[in-house]
Amino acid sequence: MSATESPSPSAHATASATAPGVARRLLALNLVRLRAQRGWSQEALAHESGLHRTFIAHVERQVRNASIDNVERLANALGVSVAVMFQPPPDPPAG
């Protein structure tokens, strides 16, 4: 595509689906959800994963990026795959 051409509509859809921050938001949502399902505090998750409690808090608040290695440590501590950490969370039950 030249500098004067505009991107196709499908290029816009792909760009919005992969907008910066989406992975960080999904990671944070899943981290909070999975930790809460286990009844764990941030400190408990930190202990299980070998990471610092403030790091857990920063990732949950989306103010810090997590390396792939640290995402893997969190996933292992929570007993899920790394892929689960980036999936959209399930909708709450109706009712």
Secondary structure as UniProt FT lines:
FT   TURN            3..4
FT   HELIX           9..17
FT   TURN            20..21
FT   HELIX           22..37
FT   TURN            38..39
FT   HELIX           42..49
FT   HELIX           53..60
FT   TURN            61..62
FT   HELIX           68..78
FT   HELIX           83..86
//
